Amino acid sequence: MPQSKLTPLAKALRQNQTRYERKLWKQLAPLKKDGFHFRRQSPIGNYIVDFVCHSANLIIELDGGHHGSTEQRIADIERQDWLESQGYQVLRFPDQDVHEDVESVARYIQAVLTGLTEHTPPLTPPHQGEGDDA
């Protein structure tokens, strides 16, 4: 799907963020002062990513409960492979991590941005029943 067709959907997603996206956004927005400007729900190719910092080629994805299904995990891997082929590093976090300790998630992201770590957390599915948008 062309980016121009994704733009209205991306705008709608920005206006209807999950509580986990809102919580992480509050941690990412201040990084702009350090030169790391993040965009929310941004189209890249045929995808809309949760957060992207183009200057650092970094994408952050939050995975809710639906990411635990086999079909969704396969789609996530294909999506991540394509995004990485475009030069982006993709960090994935289960919603539960943001819920339980958003500060640690933010510190990890900042460490990646400042080059203190290059290790990407594994793609782990949320625990059964977790990650809903309620």
N, C-alpha and C positions, 0 to 999 in steps of 0.2 A: 504494500500500500504506500503510495507516495506520501512524503512528509506533509504536503499541503492538506491531505485528507486526514492526517493524524492530528493536525493542529487543534481543531475544535474538540476532539476527544481529550487531548492533553490539557486543554484549558478546563474542561469539565472535571477532569481528575484533580487538577490543582485546587479547584473550588470545593472538592469533596474528598479531601485527604482523610486517610485513616487516622485514628488517634496515635498510632505508632509513627506514622509519617510526620504528623504535627510535632510530636515529641522530639524526634530526631532533627527536624528542621530547625527547631529552636537552638539546637547544639551546633548545627552547621552554619547558620547565618552569620554568627560572629567571626567565622574563619575568613570572611571577606577582608577584614582589616589586615590579615596576613597574606593577602594576595590570592586566596582560594575562594573564588566566587562559584557557588553552586546554583544550579537551576533545578527546579522541581518539575517532575512529570514532563520530561523533555523528549521530543521525537528524535530518534537516531535511526536512520534507515527505515525498516518496517516495524520498528519497536518504539515503545514509549518507556523510558527508563525512569526509575523513581527519583534519583538524584544524579547529577553529573557536574563535574568540575572539568570543563574543557581544557583549561590551561594545564592541568595535571593529568589529563587523559584518564580520569578516575570516575567510575560509575559505582553507585551504591544502590543495591537492591534490598528491599525488605521482603521477606518471605512469610506470608500468612499460612494458615492451616491448609489451604488448597494446594500449596506447593509440596505437600507430602505424598500426593498421588503419583503413581508410576508415570502416567501420561504427562503430568505437569513437570515432573523431574526431568523427563526426556526433553520436553519443550524448553525448560530452563537451561539445560546443557547446550542444546542447539543455539539458543539465543545468546548464551554467554560465549560460545565458540565464535559466533559471528561478530559480536561486539569486540572480542579480543583480536579478531583478525583485522579490525579497523583501528587497532592501536590502543584500545582502552584496557585498563586493568579493572576488573569487576570484583567488588567486595559484596558478599551476600551475608545478611544477618537475619536470623529468625525474628519475627515480631517479639517473641518472648524475651530475647536478649535485650531489646530496646525497652520493653516493659520493666524488666527486672533491674537493669543497670545501664541506662542510656549514657551515663557519664563514661563508663568503661568503653562502650562502643565508640563514643566520640573521641576518646583518647587514642584508641586504636587507629581510627581514621586519620587523626592528626599525625600520629607516628608514621603512617604510610605516606602522607603528604609531605612530611619533612624529611623523609628518607631514613627514619630511624628503624624501620622494619620493612621488609618486602614480602613477608609471609602473608598469604591470603588465608583467612579462616575457611575451613572446609564448608562445602555446601551441605548443610545438615537440615533435614526436614524438621519442622516444628513437632512437638509432642502431640499426640492425638488429641483433638479437641481444642488446641491452642491456636492462636493466630487469627481468630475471627476479628471482624471489624467492629464488634459491639462496644 
